[in-house]
Amino acid sequence: STDLTSTVGYDSIIQHLNDGRKNCKEFEDFLKERAIIEEKYGKELINLSKKKPCGQTELNTLKRSLDVFKQQIDNVGQGHIQLAQTLREEAKKMEDFREKQKLHRKKIELIMEAIHKNRNLQYKKTMEVKQMCCCFLPCGLMHHTHTQSTGTGLNERETFSQNMTCLTDRSYQQNVTTMEKIRDEWQNEHIKACEFFETQECERINYFRNALWLHVNQLSLGCVQNDEKYEEIRKSLEMCSIEKDVDFFVNLRKTGSLAPAPVVYENYYNAQRNVTPARSPAPVPISR
């Protein structure tokens, strides 16, 4: 701003940096919330795989596939719990980065606050002395002109007035010189501060971008690891044999290889006709 005492540009920069810090905090909170969700989901999967029956009376190869299935679901749950811990660690790194930038920026802000205060005080003092100069100078000139026109000497009051005019003008010149030194110092410090803030903002954007990239990679890795666990289930299911499981059940529960003999009629009311009862036919072996 052309106004020497204005801090509108500086305030705009500080506001932008504070907004950037707020954005980092929002992402940090996002990671923490995601960690809570992942941990809860992981624990629920583990409880499901351990406590919920899932084909517990199955036999042979399908039973082995179901065991692999439940174990891998448990492993997927453990993976989500591990991801939750990783997200918490990343959130802590973001917090440390954010606080580190805040502390470094605070030092520069304190320097700028002090130099702004000193600049404004000197500017105010200079303007006050200038105002005094404007008041004394016409008075001194009036007395000087009156003396010249009348040819009379100066009395004490007039001498005092002229001396005050000279002192005020000298003070005004000194304050302007001091003001220029302070203005130059402030301008140099302002440039240094802007360069520092720009460096910080570049670091923040770069860190934020990399943090997002890493977060997505972590999620992708989790999906890949989960797919590997699910692949183990698919491989186990490929080993599941319908014929083997049926044979296994038959061999486990078989009661013999002979079928029951046919039931024949016997007439107990006609004794003569049943002197020699008919024999039951011999059991015939049957195939499975």
Backbone as numpy.savetxt, mean C-alpha at the origin, in Angstrom:
# Nx Ny Nz CAx CAy CAz Cx Cy Cz
5.53 34.15 -7.51 4.68 35.34 -7.51 5.57 36.57 -7.51
5.06 37.65 -8.14 5.81 38.91 -8.14 5.77 39.58 -6.77
4.82 39.15 -5.94 4.73 39.68 -4.58 5.85 39.06 -3.74
6.74 39.90 -3.23 7.91 39.40 -2.50 7.54 38.58 -1.28
6.47 38.92 -0.62 6.10 38.22 0.62 5.14 37.05 0.37
4.79 36.80 -0.87 3.86 35.72 -1.18 4.56 34.36 -1.13
3.84 33.33 -0.63 4.35 31.95 -0.60 3.41 31.02 -1.37
2.63 31.59 -2.29 1.62 30.79 -2.97 2.24 29.64 -3.76
3.36 29.91 -4.45 4.02 28.84 -5.22 4.60 27.78 -4.31
5.28 28.22 -3.26 5.86 27.29 -2.29 4.78 26.45 -1.62
3.68 27.09 -1.24 2.57 26.36 -0.60 1.98 25.32 -1.53
1.93 25.64 -2.82 1.40 24.68 -3.79 2.28 23.44 -3.88
3.60 23.64 -3.84 4.53 22.51 -3.87 4.36 21.64 -2.63
4.31 22.28 -1.47 4.17 21.53 -0.21 2.86 20.74 -0.20
1.79 21.34 -0.71 0.51 20.65 -0.77 0.59 19.42 -1.66
1.27 19.57 -2.80 1.43 18.44 -3.72 2.23 17.32 -3.07
3.29 17.67 -2.35 4.10 16.65 -1.67 3.30 15.95 -0.58
2.48 16.71 0.13 1.64 16.11 1.17 0.59 15.18 0.55
0.07 15.57 -0.62 -0.88 14.70 -1.32 -0.20 13.40 -1.74
1.05 13.50 -2.20 1.79 12.31 -2.58 2.01 11.39 -1.40
2.32 11.98 -0.26 2.50 11.18 0.97 1.19 10.51 1.36
0.09 11.22 1.19 -1.23 10.66 1.48 -1.54 9.48 0.56
-1.18 9.61 -0.72 -1.41 8.53 -1.67 -0.62 7.28 -1.30
0.61 7.47 -0.84 1.42 6.34 -0.38 0.76 5.68 0.82
0.19 6.49 1.71 -0.49 5.95 2.89 -1.72 5.14 2.48
-2.43 5.61 1.46 -3.61 4.89 1.00 -3.23 3.52 0.43
-2.13 3.47 -0.34 -1.68 2.19 -0.87 -1.21 1.27 0.25
-0.55 1.86 1.22 -0.11 1.10 2.40 -1.31 0.47 3.11
-2.37 1.25 3.31 -3.59 0.73 3.94 -4.25 -0.34 3.08
-4.17 -0.15 1.75 -4.73 -1.15 0.83 -4.03 -2.49 1.01
-2.71 -2.47 1.11 -1.95 -3.70 1.30 -2.31 -4.37 2.62
-2.49 -3.57 3.66 -2.84 -4.13 4.97 -4.22 -4.80 4.92
-5.17 -4.14 4.26 -6.50 -4.72 4.15 -6.47 -6.00 3.32
-5.69 -5.98 2.24 -5.57 -7.19 1.40 -4.93 -8.31 2.21
-3.98 -7.98 3.06 -3.33 -8.99 3.89 -4.34 -9.65 4.84
-5.24 -8.84 5.41 -6.27 -9.39 6.31 -7.17 -10.35 5.54
-7.55 -9.97 4.31 -8.42 -10.82 3.50 -7.71 -12.13 3.15
-6.43 -12.02 2.71 -5.69 -13.22 2.33 -5.51 -14.16 3.52
-5.20 -13.60 4.68 -5.00 -14.44 5.87 -6.30 -15.14 6.26
-7.39 -14.40 6.24 -8.67 -15.00 6.59 -9.05 -16.10 5.60
-8.85 -15.82 4.31 -9.17 -16.81 3.28 -8.30 -18.06 3.44
-7.01 -17.85 3.72 -6.11 -18.98 3.90 -6.51 -19.86 5.08
-6.86 -19.24 6.18 -7.27 -20.00 7.36 -8.57 -20.76 7.10
-9.48 -20.13 6.38 -10.74 -20.80 6.05 -10.50 -22.02 5.16
-9.58 -21.90 4.21 -9.26 -23.04 3.34 -8.64 -24.19 4.15
-7.75 -23.85 5.07 -7.11 -24.88 5.90 -8.15 -25.59 6.77
-9.03 -24.81 7.39 -10.09 -25.41 8.20 -11.01 -26.29 7.35
-11.29 -25.84 6.15 -12.15 -26.61 5.25 -11.51 -27.94 4.90
-10.22 -27.91 4.56 -9.55 -29.13 4.14 -9.37 -30.12 5.29
-9.30 -29.62 6.52 -9.05 -30.51 7.65 -10.32 -31.00 8.32
-11.33 -30.17 8.34 -12.52 -30.50 9.13 -13.71 -30.99 8.31
-13.78 -30.61 7.07 -14.95 -30.97 6.27 -14.74 -32.31 5.58
-15.61 -33.32 5.83 -15.47 -34.61 5.13 -15.65 -34.42 3.63
-14.85 -35.19 2.88 -14.92 -35.09 1.42 -14.59 -36.45 0.84
-15.60 -37.30 0.72 -15.38 -38.64 0.17 -14.56 -39.52 1.09
-14.84 -39.48 2.40 -14.00 -40.18 3.37 -14.13 -41.70 3.29
-15.17 -42.23 2.65 -15.31 -43.68 2.54 -14.87 -44.21 1.18
-14.29 -43.33 0.36 -13.81 -43.81 -0.93 -12.63 -44.76 -0.75
-12.36 -45.58 -1.78 -11.33 -46.60 -1.70 -10.31 -46.45 -2.82
-9.14 -46.98 -2.55 -8.09 -47.18 -3.55 -7.65 -45.90 -4.26
-7.62 -45.88 -5.60 -6.99 -44.77 -6.33 -7.75 -43.47 -6.19
-9.08 -43.52 -6.19 -9.85 -42.29 -6.01 -9.65 -41.72 -4.61
-9.48 -42.60 -3.63 -9.21 -42.15 -2.26 -7.87 -41.40 -2.20
-6.87 -41.95 -2.92 -5.57 -41.28 -2.94 -5.67 -39.90 -3.60
-6.46 -39.83 -4.67 -6.66 -38.53 -5.33 -7.35 -37.53 -4.41
-8.31 -38.00 -3.64 -8.99 -37.11 -2.69 -8.05 -36.67 -1.57
-7.13 -37.56 -1.15 -6.14 -37.18 -0.14 -5.21 -36.09 -0.68
-4.80 -36.27 -1.94 -3.95 -35.25 -2.57 -4.72 -33.94 -2.69
-5.97 -34.03 -3.08 -6.82 -32.85 -3.22 -6.89 -32.05 -1.92
-7.16 -32.73 -0.82 -7.30 -32.03 0.46 -5.95 -31.48 0.93
-4.88 -32.21 0.67 -3.56 -31.73 1.08 -3.17 -30.48 0.29
-3.45 -30.48 -1.00 -3.09 -29.33 -1.81 -3.97 -28.12 -1.51
-5.22 -28.35 -1.17 -6.06 -27.23 -0.72 -5.49 -26.63 0.56
-5.02 -27.50 1.44 -4.35 -27.03 2.66 -3.12 -26.21 2.29
-2.35 -26.68 1.31 -1.15 -25.95 0.88 -1.51 -24.60 0.26
-2.60 -24.57 -0.51 -3.07 -23.29 -1.07 -3.41 -22.32 0.05
-4.08 -22.81 1.09 -4.39 -21.97 2.24 -3.14 -21.43 2.90
-2.13 -22.32 3.06 -0.85 -21.87 3.64 -0.20 -20.81 2.76
-0.35 -20.97 1.44 0.21 -19.97 0.52 -0.44 -18.61 0.69
-1.74 -18.58 0.91 -2.44 -17.31 1.12 -2.00 -16.66 2.43
-1.77 -17.46 3.45 -1.29 -16.92 4.74 0.11 -16.33 4.56
0.95 -17.02 3.78 2.29 -16.50 3.51 2.22 -15.21 2.70
1.30 -15.16 1.73 1.12 -13.93 0.95 0.68 -12.78 1.85
-0.18 -13.07 2.82 -0.62 -12.03 3.77 0.57 -11.45 4.53
1.48 -12.31 4.95 2.67 -11.84 5.66 3.55 -11.01 4.74
3.68 -11.43 3.49 4.48 -10.67 2.51 3.90 -9.29 2.29
2.57 -9.21 2.19 1.91 -7.92 1.97 2.11 -6.99 3.17
2.09 -7.55 4.37 2.35 -6.73 5.57 3.77 -6.19 5.56
4.71 -7.00 5.11 6.10 -6.54 5.03 6.23 -5.42 3.99
5.54 -5.56 2.87 5.59 -4.51 1.85 4.94 -3.22 2.34
3.86 -3.36 3.11 3.21 -2.18 3.68 4.15 -1.47 4.66
4.91 -2.26 5.42 5.87 -1.67 6.38 6.98 -0.94 5.63
7.43 -1.50 4.51 8.46 -0.83 3.71 7.94 0.50 3.17
6.67 0.51 2.71 6.08 1.75 2.23 5.98 2.78 3.35
5.61 2.33 4.54 5.52 3.24 5.69 6.89 3.82 6.03
7.93 2.97 6.03 9.29 3.44 6.34 9.74 4.46 5.30
9.45 4.18 4.02 9.83 5.11 2.95 9.12 6.45 3.13
7.85 6.37 3.44 7.03 7.58 3.60 7.54 8.43 4.77
7.83 7.79 5.89 8.30 8.51 7.07 9.70 9.07 6.85
10.53 8.34 6.11 11.89 8.81 5.82 11.82 10.10 5.00
10.97 10.11 3.97 10.82 11.32 3.17 10.28 12.47 4.00
9.36 12.16 4.90 8.76 13.20 5.74 9.83 13.87 6.61
10.69 13.06 7.22 11.74 13.61 8.10 12.73 14.47 7.31
13.13 13.99 6.13 14.08 14.76 5.32 13.45 16.08 4.84
12.18 16.01 4.45 11.51 17.21 3.97 11.29 18.21 5.10
11.07 17.71 6.31 10.81 18.59 7.45 11.99 19.53 7.70
13.21 19.05 7.50 14.39 19.88 7.70 14.38 21.06 6.73
14.06 20.77 5.46 14.02 21.83 4.46 12.87 22.80 4.76
11.75 22.27 5.17 10.60 23.13 5.47 10.90 24.08 6.62
11.62 23.61 7.64 11.97 24.47 8.77 12.89 25.60 8.31
13.83 25.28 7.43 14.73 26.32 6.89 13.91 27.35 6.11
12.98 26.88 5.30 12.19 27.79 4.49 11.23 28.63 5.35
10.68 28.04 6.37 9.80 28.79 7.28 10.58 29.92 7.96
11.80 29.62 8.39 12.62 30.64 9.06 12.99 31.77 8.10
13.36 31.41 6.88 13.78 32.44 5.93 12.58 33.25 5.44
11.41 32.60 5.35 10.20 33.36 5.00 9.88 34.38 6.10
10.00 33.94 7.34 9.71 34.83 8.46 10.67 36.00 8.49
11.96 35.73 8.31 12.98 36.77 8.31 12.77 37.73 7.14
12.44 37.19 5.97 12.19 38.02 4.79 11.01 38.96 5.01
9.92 38.44 5.54 8.72 39.23 5.75 8.93 40.32 6.81
9.66 39.96 7.88 9.95 40.95 8.93 10.81 42.09 8.38
11.83 41.74 7.59 12.69 42.77 7.03 11.94 43.63 6.02
11.08 42.99 5.24 10.28 43.74 4.27 9.36 44.72 4.98
8.75 44.26 6.06 7.86 45.13 6.83 8.63 46.30 7.43
9.80 46.00 7.97 10.63 47.05 8.58 11.08 48.07 7.53
11.47 47.55 6.37 11.91 48.44 5.29 10.79 49.36 4.84
9.60 48.83 4.70 8.46 49.63 4.27 8.09 50.68 5.32
8.27 50.34 6.61 7.97 51.31 7.67 8.95 52.47 7.62
10.25 52.14 7.43 11.27 53.19 7.34 11.04 54.03 6.10
10.64 53.39 5.01 10.35 54.12 3.78 9.21 55.12 3.99
8.21 54.67 4.74 7.07 55.54 5.02 7.50 56.75 5.85
8.38 56.48 6.81 8.91 57.58 7.63 9.67 58.56 6.77
10.43 58.03 5.84 11.21 58.87 4.93 10.29 59.79 4.13
9.20 59.21 3.68 8.24 59.98 2.88 7.63 61.12 3.70
7.55 60.90 5.00 6.96 61.94 5.87 7.97 63.03 6.20
9.22 62.61 6.52 10.22 63.58 6.95 10.77 64.41 5.80
10.91 63.81 4.64 11.56 64.49 3.53 10.84 65.77 3.10
9.51 65.77 2.92 8.84 67.04 2.56 9.03 68.11 3.62
9.01 67.68 4.87 9.18 68.65 5.96 10.55 69.28 5.91
11.59 68.50 5.69 12.96 68.99 5.61 13.15 69.91 4.43
12.59 69.51 3.30 12.72 70.35 2.11 12.02 71.69 2.30
10.88 71.69 2.98 10.12 72.92 3.20 10.93 73.87 4.05
11.54 73.35 5.15 12.36 74.22 6.00 13.58 74.73 5.26
14.20 73.87 4.47 15.39 74.27 3.73 15.07 75.37 2.72
13.96 75.25 2.04 13.53 76.25 1.06 13.21 77.57 1.75
12.54 77.50 2.91 12.20 78.71 3.66 13.46 79.41 4.12
14.46 78.72 4.52 15.72 79.31 5.00 16.43 80.03 3.87
16.45 79.34 2.72 17.13 79.96 1.58 16.43 81.25 1.15
15.10 81.26 1.19 14.36 82.43 0.71 14.47 83.60 1.67
14.57 83.34 2.95 14.62 84.41 3.96 16.03 84.79 4.28
17.00 83.91 3.98 18.39 84.21 4.29 18.70 84.09 5.75
17.80 83.60 6.55 18.05 83.46 7.99 18.64 82.09 8.27
19.29 81.92 9.40 19.87 80.63 9.80 18.80 79.69 10.32
19.22 78.48 10.52 18.31 77.44 11.02 18.24 77.49 12.53
17.04 77.38 13.06 16.93 77.26 14.51 17.07 75.79 14.89
17.03 75.53 16.17 17.27 74.15 16.66 16.22 73.18 16.14
14.96 73.62 16.09 13.89 72.72 15.64 14.08 72.33 14.18
14.47 73.34 13.38 14.67 73.05 11.96 15.87 72.15 11.76
16.94 72.39 12.55 18.14 71.55 12.46 17.81 70.11 12.83
17.03 69.96 13.88 16.62 68.61 14.33 15.81 67.89 13.24
14.95 68.68 12.58 14.12 68.10 11.53 14.97 67.63 10.36
15.95 68.45 9.98 16.82 68.05 8.86 17.66 66.84 9.23
18.16 66.82 10.46 18.96 65.67 10.91 18.13 64.39 10.90
16.91 64.49 11.33 16.03 63.32 11.34 15.76 62.84 9.93
15.64 63.80 9.02 15.41 63.42 7.62 16.60 62.63 7.09
17.81 63.12 7.41 19.01 62.43 6.94 19.15 61.04 7.56
18.86 60.96 8.87 18.95 59.67 9.56 17.94 58.68 9.01
16.74 59.18 8.77 15.69 58.30 8.24 16.04 57.81 6.85
16.59 58.70 6.04 16.96 58.30 4.69 18.10 57.28 4.71
19.07 57.53 5.62 20.19 56.59 5.76 19.69 55.22 6.24
18.75 55.22 7.20 18.16 53.97 7.70 17.40 53.25 6.60
16.71 54.02 5.79 15.96 53.45 4.67 16.90 52.75 3.69
18.02 53.45 3.36 19.00 52.85 2.45 19.58 51.56 3.03
19.90 51.57 4.34 20.46 50.38 4.98 19.46 49.21 4.97
18.20 49.52 5.23 17.18 48.47 5.23 16.95 47.90 3.84
17.02 48.78 2.83 16.87 48.29 1.46 18.03 47.35 1.10
19.25 47.73 1.52 20.43 46.88 1.27 20.28 45.53 1.97
19.84 45.58 3.25 19.63 44.33 4.01 18.52 43.50 3.37
17.49 44.20 2.94 16.36 43.50 2.32 16.81 42.77 1.05
17.70 43.39 0.28 18.17 42.78 -0.95 19.00 41.53 -0.66
19.83 41.61 0.40 20.62 40.44 0.79 19.71 39.29 1.22
18.69 39.62 2.00 17.75 38.59 2.46 16.95 38.03 1.30
16.55 38.92 0.37 15.80 38.46 -0.79 16.63 37.50 -1.64
17.90 37.84 -1.82 18.79 36.99 -2.60 19.00 35.65 -1.90
19.18 35.70 -0.56 19.36 34.46 0.20 18.10 33.59 0.13
16.94 34.24 0.27 15.67 33.50 0.20 15.51 32.86 -1.17
15.83 33.60 -2.23 15.65 33.07 -3.57 16.54 31.85 -3.81
17.80 31.94 -3.32 18.71 30.80 -3.46 18.21 29.58 -2.69
17.74 29.82 -1.47 17.23 28.71 -0.65 15.95 28.13 -1.26
15.15 29.01 -1.86 13.91 28.54 -2.50 14.23 27.61 -3.67
15.25 27.99 -4.45 15.66 27.14 -5.58 16.18 25.80 -5.07
17.00 25.83 -4.02 17.53 24.59 -3.44 16.39 23.70 -2.93
15.42 24.34 -2.27 14.28 23.58 -1.73 13.49 22.93 -2.86
13.25 23.70 -3.94 12.50 23.15 -5.08 13.23 21.98 -5.71
14.55 22.09 -5.82 15.33 20.98 -6.38 15.26 19.76 -5.49
15.31 19.98 -4.17 15.21 18.86 -3.23 13.84 18.22 -3.31
12.79 19.06 -3.35 11.43 18.53 -3.43 11.20 17.76 -4.73
11.80 18.26 -5.82 11.65 17.56 -7.10 12.32 16.19 -7.03
13.50 16.13 -6.42 14.19 14.85 -6.26 13.36 13.89 -5.43
12.78 14.39 -4.34 11.93 13.55 -3.50 10.72 13.05 -4.26
10.11 13.91 -5.05 8.91 13.50 -5.80 9.25 12.44 -6.84
10.40 12.59 -7.48 10.83 11.56 -8.44 11.07 10.23 -7.74
11.69 10.29 -6.56 11.92 9.06 -5.79 10.61 8.44 -5.36
9.64 9.27 -4.97 8.36 8.75 -4.50 7.61 8.07 -5.64
7.55 8.72 -6.80 6.85 8.13 -7.94 7.51 6.82 -8.34
8.84 6.82 -8.37 9.56 5.60 -8.74 9.31 4.48 -7.73
9.35 4.82 -6.44 9.12 3.81 -5.40 7.69 3.28 -5.45
6.75 4.20 -5.65 5.34 3.82 -5.71 5.09 2.89 -6.90
5.64 3.27 -8.06 5.48 2.46 -9.27 6.06 1.07 -9.07
7.27 1.00 -8.52 7.91 -0.30 -8.27 7.15 -1.13 -7.25
6.57 -0.46 -6.25 5.79 -1.19 -5.24 4.55 -1.82 -5.87
3.90 -1.08 -6.76 2.74 -1.63 -7.47 3.14 -2.81 -8.34
4.27 -2.65 -9.04 4.76 -3.72 -9.92 5.05 -4.97 -9.10
5.72 -4.79 -7.97 6.07 -5.92 -7.11 4.81 -6.58 -6.57
3.82 -5.77 -6.20 2.57 -6.33 -5.66 1.89 -7.22 -6.70
1.84 -6.75 -7.94 1.21 -7.55 -8.99 2.00 -8.83 -9.24
3.34 -8.72 -9.21 4.17 -9.92 -9.38 3.93 -10.94 -8.27
3.75 -10.45 -7.06 3.47 -11.34 -5.93 2.14 -12.06 -6.13
1.15 -11.34 -6.61 -0.16 -11.97 -6.87 -0.05 -12.99 -7.99
0.71 -12.64 -9.04 0.90 -13.58 -10.16 1.64 -14.83 -9.68
2.65 -14.63 -8.85 3.41 -15.77 -8.32 2.50 -16.67 -7.51
1.62 -16.05 -6.71 0.67 -16.83 -5.93 -0.23 -17.67 -6.82
-0.65 -17.09 -7.94 -1.50 -17.85 -8.87 -0.74 -19.01 -9.49
0.53 -18.75 -9.85 1.36 -19.81 -10.43 1.56 -20.94 -9.43
1.88 -20.58 -8.19 2.08 -21.59 -7.15 0.79 -22.38 -6.89
-0.32 -21.66 -6.88 -1.61 -22.35 -6.68 -1.88 -23.31 -7.85
-1.56 -22.87 -9.06 -1.79 -23.74 -10.21 -0.91 -24.99 -10.14
0.31 -24.83 -9.60 1.16 -26.00 -9.43 0.55 -26.99 -8.45
-0.06 -26.46 -7.40 -0.72 -27.34 -6.43 -1.93 -28.03 -7.06
-2.67 -27.26 -7.85 -3.83 -27.85 -8.53 -3.39 -28.87 -9.58
-2.22 -28.65 -10.16 -1.69 -29.62 -11.12 -1.41 -30.96 -10.46
-0.96 -30.90 -9.21 -0.75 -32.15 -8.47 -2.06 -32.92 -8.32
-3.14 -32.18 -8.12 -4.45 -32.84 -8.02 -4.82 -33.47 -9.36
-4.57 -32.73 -10.47 -4.89 -33.26 -11.79 -4.07 -34.51 -12.10
-2.79 -34.48 -11.73 -1.94 -35.66 -11.95 -2.46 -36.85 -11.16
-2.87 -36.59 -9.91 -3.41 -37.67 -9.09 -4.68 -38.24 -9.70
-5.52 -37.37 -10.26 -6.77 -37.83 -10.88 -6.49 -38.65 -12.15
-5.39 -38.31 -12.85 -5.02 -39.10 -14.01 -4.66 -40.53 -13.63
-4.15 -40.69 -12.40 -3.80 -42.02 -11.91 -5.00 -42.77 -11.35
-6.12 -42.10 -11.25 -7.33 -42.74 -10.74 -7.90 -43.66 -11.82
-8.08 -44.98 -11.49 -8.57 -45.98 -12.45 -9.92 -46.52 -11.99
-10.90 -46.37 -12.83 -12.23 -46.88 -12.50 -12.18 -48.40 -12.33
-11.52 -49.10 -13.30 -11.44 -50.55 -13.24 -10.73 -51.03 -11.97
-9.62 -50.38 -11.65 -8.87 -50.78 -10.47 -9.68 -50.59 -9.20
-10.42 -49.47 -9.13 -11.21 -49.22 -7.93 -12.34 -50.22 -7.79
-12.98 -50.59 -8.90 -14.06 -51.58 -8.83 -13.49 -52.95 -8.44
-12.35 -53.34 -9.06 -11.72 -54.61 -8.70 -11.29 -54.61 -7.23
-10.77 -53.48 -6.80 -10.32 -53.39 -5.40 -11.49 -53.61 -4.45
-12.62 -52.99 -4.77 -13.80 -53.15 -3.92 -14.29 -54.60 -3.92
-14.33 -55.21 -5.11 -14.79 -56.60 -5.22 -13.89 -57.53 -4.40
-12.57 -57.35 -4.55 -11.64 -58.21 -3.82 -11.71 -57.96 -2.31
-12.01 -56.72 -1.95 -12.08 -56.40 -0.52 -13.35 -56.96 0.12
-14.45 -56.93 -0.61 -15.74 -57.30 -0.03 -16.30 -58.62 -0.57
-15.54 -59.39 -1.33 -16.08 -60.59 -1.95 -16.47 -61.63 -0.89
-17.53 -62.40 -1.19 -18.04 -63.44 -0.26 -17.88 -64.84 -0.82
-17.39 -64.98 -2.00 -17.17 -66.29 -2.59 -17.37 -66.24 -4.08
-17.10 -67.42 -4.74 -17.21 -67.47 -6.20 -18.40 -68.32 -6.65
-19.20 -68.90 -5.70 -20.34 -69.74 -6.05 -21.64 -69.02 -5.76
-22.59 -69.16 -6.71 -23.90 -68.55 -6.51 -24.76 -69.46 -5.63
-25.75 -68.95 -4.94 -26.63 -69.81 -4.15 -27.37 -70.81 -5.06
-27.61 -72.09 -4.54 -28.32 -73.12 -5.32 -29.77 -72.74 -5.49
-30.41 -73.19 -6.59 -31.82 -72.90 -6.78 -32.68 -73.56 -5.70
-33.72 -72.92 -5.33 -34.65 -73.48 -4.34 -35.66 -74.36 -5.08
-35.85 -75.71 -4.65 -36.79 -76.63 -5.31 -38.00 -76.84 -4.43
-39.05 -77.23 -5.08 -40.30 -77.46 -4.36 -40.29 -78.84 -3.72
-40.76 -78.97 -2.49 -40.93 -80.23 -1.78 -42.36 -80.33 -1.30
-43.06 -81.45 -1.66 -44.48 -81.66 -1.28 -44.52 -82.46 0.02
-44.82 -81.78 1.07 -44.86 -82.44 2.38 -46.24 -83.07 2.65
-47.22 -82.90 1.77 -48.56 -83.46 2.00 -48.76 -84.81 1.30
-47.97 -85.16 0.38 -48.06 -86.46 -0.32 -46.77 -87.22 -0.06
-46.82 -87.99 0.99 -45.60 -88.65 1.45 -45.06 -89.62 0.43
-45.98 -90.34 -0.27 -45.53 -91.35 -1.22 -44.80 -90.71 -2.39
-45.21 -89.59 -2.78 -44.55 -88.93 -3.93 -43.23 -88.30 -3.55
-43.05 -88.19 -2.25 -41.81 -87.52 -1.81 -40.93 -88.45 -1.00
-41.04 -89.76 -1.32 -40.17 -90.70 -0.61 -38.72 -90.35 -0.91
-38.49 -90.15 -2.17 -37.13 -89.72 -2.54 -37.20 -88.29 -3.04
-36.91 -87.39 -2.15 -37.00 -85.99 -2.55 -35.98 -85.64 -3.63
-36.39 -84.75 -4.46 -35.47 -84.32 -5.53 -34.30 -83.56 -4.96
-33.13 -83.86 -5.48 -31.94 -83.16 -5.02 -31.84 -81.78 -5.66
-31.31 -80.91 -4.88 -31.03 -79.58 -5.45 -29.85 -79.68 -6.39
-29.91 -79.02 -7.47 -28.77 -79.06 -8.39 -27.53 -78.44 -7.74
-26.39 -78.94 -8.16 -25.13 -78.47 -7.57 -24.92 -77.00 -7.93
-24.32 -76.22 -6.99 -24.04 -74.80 -7.29 -23.12 -74.68 -8.50
-23.41 -73.71 -9.27 -22.61 -73.50 -10.50 -21.75 -72.26 -10.29
-20.45 -72.41 -10.51 -19.59 -71.22 -10.39 -20.05 -70.15 -11.36
-19.96 -68.91 -10.90 -20.35 -67.81 -11.79 -19.19 -66.81 -11.89
-19.19 -66.17 -12.98 -18.17 -65.13 -13.15 -18.59 -63.86 -12.40
-17.66 -62.96 -12.29 -17.98 -61.73 -11.59 -19.10 -60.99 -12.24
